[in-house]
Amino acid sequence: MSVAWVGKRFDPLWAVSGEVALVLGLLLFAALWLPIVVWQYRRYGATNLRRLLGAAAVSVYGMALISYTLLPLPASDAAACRRATHGPQLVPFLWIAQARDLHEGVFATLTSRTVLQVAFNVVLFVPWGVLLRGYLGRSLLTATLTGGAASLLIELTQGTAIWGAYSCTFRLADVDDLIANTAGALLGALIAPAVMRWMPGGGQLAQARLDPRPVTLRRRYASMLLDAVAAIVLQGAVLLVLRLALIGGGIEPTSTTDYVISLVGAIVSTLLVFVIPAVRGQGSFGLGVVYLAPRWPDGRGGAGRSLLRASVVGLPWLLSYAVPGPWTDGLLIVAVVASVLSVLPSGGARGLSCRVAGCELADQRAPEPGTAQAESVRA
């Protein structure tokens, strides 16, 4: 089958829609990475690479549904009306008669654009059934019905010109698309057990959620990355909220208001990521997520030492906003780089912060030495 043969039957925009879906899907997954990782640790006790790949697949597929069914959008209402289609098409299986009437011979009919369009609509929803049943663990019926419901929503969106956003329908709402999409969801749900055998079930992983795990470099670096992402996200969220509040109140931003807003964001992020978790004995937000916590061999930990450990990076982070300038930015960079590099040679992935505070890192689910629970486990 030559490329020219395929090109005559498929719109080049389909390839563009695929590229858009891949890029936007990966960006969506990156934006959702933090809550996904937090969810996995809370639900399963650890991250699972295969289920992370499944989440990435869901993100890309979700963008594919949007890009293939709605994009490209007309630049204006007039452009939408120039592309206006007749519809809606409410006659079930009309495509069969159209393919038969327009083409002579079995091969010409089966390879016609009409038939290939229907086949594409089936294939488009096969991943829906596979992901709903094989990844999310839903039933065959649920995967099929939700696929049909999603397709119905898409057809209504097309048939109403994106719910009145345009005055003309530039995409055809077709009952045959609804039937083909639902059939694709059913097909995907039927093959899901075979296709997704490599994917561990969420319930299976959750059974070992509270089992202690070794303190590894991967978990330590994951905690650092979680701290960094959480601090940046919180900082950005506070900035956005306060700037919108100023705009809503008719206050014109100045260098002073910008400084105050940045400082408030830094204070909030420092409290939530470093200070409060340290006082609670979790070390930091990231350490708490991955079930790691600082412990002191001499038993003399407490809030003071916990805050000292958290201040190794938390204090430079706060100072970079409280006293903006090259030296505070440099101090933050040095603290981050030293913390990252110091984990490699240290036993138990201690790193710089625990060296300063005299602590070790342990799994939160493991009983502390000397306790009755630890003695019972040893016995």
Backbone hydrogen bonds, N-H to C=O, Kabsch-Sander energy under -0.5 kcal/mol:
donor,donor_aa,acceptor,acceptor_aa,energy
6,V,2,S,-1.8
7,G,3,V,-2.9
8,K,4,A,-1.6
9,R,5,W,-0.6
9,R,6,V,-1.3
10,F,6,V,-1.9
14,W,11,D,-2.3
15,A,11,D,-0.5
15,A,12,P,-0.8
16,V,12,P,-1.4
17,S,13,L,-2.9
18,G,14,W,-1.9
19,E,15,A,-2.0
20,V,16,V,-2.6
21,A,17,S,-2.5
22,L,18,G,-2.2
23,V,19,E,-2.4
24,L,20,V,-2.8
25,G,21,A,-2.3
26,L,22,L,-2.1
27,L,23,V,-2.1
28,L,24,L,-2.5
29,F,25,G,-2.4
30,A,26,L,-2.3
31,A,27,L,-2.2
32,L,28,L,-1.8
33,W,29,F,-0.6
33,W,30,A,-0.7
36,I,32,L,-2.3
37,V,33,W,-2.8
38,V,34,L,-2.5
39,W,35,P,-2.4
40,Q,36,I,-2.6
41,Y,37,V,-2.4
42,R,38,V,-2.4
43,R,39,W,-2.9
44,Y,40,Q,-3.5
45,G,40,Q,-0.8
45,G,41,Y,-1.2
46,A,40,Q,-0.7
52,L,48,N,-2.0
53,L,49,L,-2.4
54,G,50,R,-1.7
55,A,51,R,-1.9
56,A,52,L,-2.1
57,A,53,L,-2.3
58,V,54,G,-2.3
59,S,55,A,-2.1
60,V,56,A,-2.5
61,Y,57,A,-2.7
62,G,58,V,-2.5
63,M,59,S,-1.8
64,A,60,V,-1.9
65,L,61,Y,-2.2
66,I,62,G,-1.4
67,S,63,M,-2.9
68,Y,64,A,-2.7
69,T,65,L,-1.2
70,L,66,I,-2.1
71,L,66,I,-0.9
71,L,67,S,-0.5
80,A,76,S,-1.9
81,C,77,D,-2.0
82,R,78,A,-1.7
83,R,79,A,-1.3
84,A,81,C,-0.9
85,T,169,T,-2.6
89,Q,173,A,-3.0
90,L,88,P,-0.8
94,L,91,V,-1.3
96,I,93,F,-1.0
97,A,93,F,-0.7
98,Q,94,L,-2.1
99,A,95,W,-2.5
100,R,96,I,-2.1
101,D,97,A,-2.4
102,L,98,Q,-2.1
103,H,99,A,-1.2
109,T,105,G,-1.8
110,L,106,V,-2.8
111,T,107,F,-1.9
112,S,109,T,-1.3
116,L,112,S,-2.4
117,Q,113,R,-2.2
118,V,114,T,-1.5
119,A,115,V,-2.6
120,F,116,L,-2.5
121,N,117,Q,-1.9
122,V,118,V,-1.8
123,V,119,A,-2.7
124,L,120,F,-2.6
125,F,121,N,-0.7
125,F,122,V,-1.0
126,V,122,V,-0.5
126,V,123,V,-1.0
129,G,125,F,-1.5
130,V,126,V,-2.2
131,L,127,P,-3.0
132,L,128,W,-2.7
133,R,129,G,-2.1
134,G,130,V,-2.6
135,Y,130,V,-0.6
135,Y,131,L,-1.4
136,L,131,L,-2.5
138,R,132,L,-2.8
143,A,139,S,-2.5
144,T,140,L,-2.0
145,L,141,L,-2.9
146,T,142,T,-2.6
147,G,143,A,-1.5
148,G,144,T,-2.3
149,A,145,L,-2.4
150,A,146,T,-2.6
151,S,147,G,-2.3
152,L,148,G,-2.4
153,L,149,A,-2.2
154,I,150,A,-2.1
155,E,151,S,-2.7
156,L,152,L,-2.5
157,T,153,L,-2.2
158,Q,154,I,-2.5
159,G,155,E,-2.9
160,T,156,L,-1.5
161,A,158,Q,-1.5
162,I,157,T,-3.3
164,G,160,T,-3.0
165,A,161,A,-0.7
165,A,162,I,-1.1
166,Y,161,A,-1.7
170,F,168,C,-0.8
171,R,158,Q,-0.5
174,D,172,L,-0.6
175,V,89,Q,-2.8
177,D,174,D,-0.6
178,L,174,D,-1.4
179,I,175,V,-2.2
180,A,176,D,-2.6
181,N,177,D,-2.9
182,T,178,L,-2.2
183,A,179,I,-2.3
184,G,180,A,-2.2
185,A,181,N,-2.3
186,L,182,T,-2.3
187,L,183,A,-2.6
188,G,184,G,-2.7
189,A,185,A,-2.2
190,L,186,L,-2.1
191,I,187,L,-2.0
192,A,188,G,-1.0
194,A,191,I,-0.7
195,V,191,I,-2.7
196,M,192,A,-3.1
197,R,194,A,-0.8
199,M,196,M,-1.4
205,L,201,G,-1.9
206,A,202,G,-2.2
207,Q,203,G,-1.0
208,A,205,L,-1.2
209,R,206,A,-1.7
211,D,208,A,-1.4
216,T,214,P,-0.9
220,R,216,T,-2.1
221,Y,217,L,-3.0
222,A,218,R,-2.1
223,S,219,R,-2.1
224,M,220,R,-1.8
225,L,221,Y,-2.5
226,L,222,A,-2.4
227,D,223,S,-2.3
228,A,224,M,-2.4
229,V,225,L,-2.8
230,A,226,L,-2.7
231,A,227,D,-2.5
232,I,228,A,-2.3
233,V,229,V,-2.8
234,L,230,A,-2.7
235,Q,231,A,-2.4
236,G,232,I,-2.5
237,A,233,V,-2.6
238,V,234,L,-2.5
239,L,235,Q,-2.2
240,L,236,G,-2.5
241,V,237,A,-2.5
242,L,238,V,-2.6
243,R,239,L,-2.4
244,L,240,L,-2.4
245,A,241,V,-2.0
246,L,242,L,-2.2
247,I,243,R,-2.6
248,G,244,L,-2.7
249,G,245,A,-1.7
250,G,247,I,-1.3
251,I,246,L,-2.7
252,E,250,G,-0.5
258,D,254,T,-2.5
259,Y,255,S,-1.9
260,V,256,T,-2.5
261,I,257,T,-2.8
262,S,258,D,-2.4
263,L,259,Y,-2.6
264,V,260,V,-2.7
265,G,261,I,-2.3
266,A,262,S,-2.3
267,I,263,L,-2.6
268,V,264,V,-2.7
269,S,265,G,-2.6
270,T,266,A,-2.5
271,L,267,I,-2.5
272,L,268,V,-2.4
273,V,269,S,-2.4
274,F,270,T,-2.1
275,V,270,T,-2.3
276,I,271,L,-2.8
278,A,274,F,-1.5
279,V,275,V,-2.5
280,R,276,I,-1.9
281,G,278,A,-1.5
282,Q,277,P,-2.9
283,G,277,P,-0.8
284,S,282,Q,-1.7
285,F,273,V,-2.7
288,G,284,S,-2.3
289,V,285,F,-2.0
290,V,286,G,-1.9
291,Y,288,G,-1.1
292,L,287,L,-3.1
293,A,362,A,-2.1
295,R,360,E,-3.1
299,G,296,W,-2.2
301,G,299,G,-0.6
305,R,301,G,-0.8
306,S,302,G,-1.8
307,L,303,A,-2.8
308,L,304,G,-2.0
309,R,305,R,-2.4
310,A,306,S,-2.3
311,S,307,L,-1.8
312,V,308,L,-0.5
312,V,309,R,-1.0
313,V,310,A,-0.7
314,G,310,A,-2.2
315,L,311,S,-1.2
317,W,313,V,-2.0
318,L,314,G,-2.1
319,L,315,L,-2.9
320,S,316,P,-2.0
321,Y,317,W,-0.5
321,Y,318,L,-1.1
322,A,318,L,-2.4
323,V,319,L,-3.0
329,D,325,G,-2.1
330,G,326,P,-2.6
331,L,327,W,-2.1
332,L,328,T,-2.1
333,I,329,D,-2.2
334,V,330,G,-2.6
335,A,331,L,-2.4
336,V,332,L,-2.4
337,V,333,I,-2.8
338,A,334,V,-2.8
339,S,335,A,-2.1
340,V,336,V,-2.4
341,L,337,V,-2.7
342,S,338,A,-2.3
343,V,339,S,-0.7
343,V,340,V,-0.6
344,L,341,L,-0.9
346,S,342,S,-0.6
349,A,346,S,-1.2
350,R,347,G,-0.9
351,G,342,S,-0.5
354,C,350,R,-0.7
355,R,351,G,-1.6
356,V,352,L,-2.3
357,A,353,S,-1.9
358,G,354,C,-1.4
359,C,354,C,-1.8
360,E,295,R,-3.2
362,A,293,A,-2.2
364,Q,291,Y,-3.2
366,A,363,D,-1.5
371,T,368,E,-1.8
375,E,371,T,-2.1
376,S,372,A,-2.2
377,V,373,Q,-2.0
378,R,374,A,-2.4
379,A,375,E,-2.4
